């Protein structure tokens, strides 16, 4: 069982919306080794099938683009399971609903954080805006600190 699961999600074909996947892939390059206590998933959207993997870990970090955060800035918040949050939208499940599904089906919703990177463009392109590219570096530092903090608290 991994200690920390990082799930980066979004659509890489829609400009800045792909930042969650890009950040997840970079975390995997930096922190995942054969005996790693960190597991990384990059996907287009959250879905109910992920509930078992979420329940089988001790902490989750969700990474996504956001229009509620200024472009390139990074926001970190705690995610609380909420079975009444929107379960399905055109963007899949929301993190609170996925945590609630994990708790209901598998008996555990681990502590979770959301790392949101402010997005500027959702145009049909496969590249990030310069602001969001700068935000990637910040998000990676934030995620590495969160992972280190959690792993050291479990030692």
Secondary structure, DSSP 8 states (H G I E B T S, - for coil): --SEEEEEE--TTSGGGGHHHHHHHHHHHHH--TT-SEEEEEESSB-GGGHHHHHTSSEEEEEEEESSS-TT-EEEEEE---TTS---BTTBB-HHHHHHHHHHHHS---EEEEEEEE-----S-SS--HHHHHHHHHHHHHHHHHHHHHHHHT-
